[in-house]
Amino acid sequence: MVESRPCIFCEIVAGRISERVVFEDAGHIAFFPLEHINPGHLLLIPKRHTDYLFDMDAPGYHALWTVAARLAPGLRSVMSAVRVGVVVEGFTVPHVHVHMVPLYARDELNPVRAEPLDAAEAERLRNLLRHEFGA
């Protein structure tokens, strides 16, 4: 018998992992991933577990992108980014998640570039972004 592990993103939704959270509303959470393509890289997830983006119902799908559009200007401002890039691939964790990455130049949105962010820098950015998002 194969033992399944709990979804790590559902653990975040349940509040068992909160130190990386920078935004939360009734249906979504945004938090820092373990590795950042660029500092300020966020993962935005719906609280309701769904494995695949296109399995979401229409209201949930639209709500997810509405929150992404709400967070992008603040992320861009705090990080002084030229743009905020988004990626949805969903292979690493089987829970819908949108990567929101501050971008400064072409060709930066590459997961090969991801690396851990220094804990002090992560905490500094978390506080700035939480303030910007009104959290």
Sequence and secondary structure as in RCSB ss.txt:
>XXXX:A:sequence
MVESRPCIFCEIVAGRISERVVFEDAGHIAFFPLEHINPGHLLLIPKRHTDYLFDMDAPGYHALWTVAARLAPGL
RSVMSAVRVGVVVEGFTVPHVHVHMVPLYARDELNPVRAEPLDAAEAERLRNLLRHEFGA
>XXXX:A:secstr
       HHHHHHTTSS TTEEEE SSEEEE  SSBSSTT EEEEESS  SSGGGS HHHHHHHHHHHHHHHHHH
HHHHT SEEEEE   SSSSS  EEEEEESSTT   GGG B   HHHHHHHHHHHHHHHT 
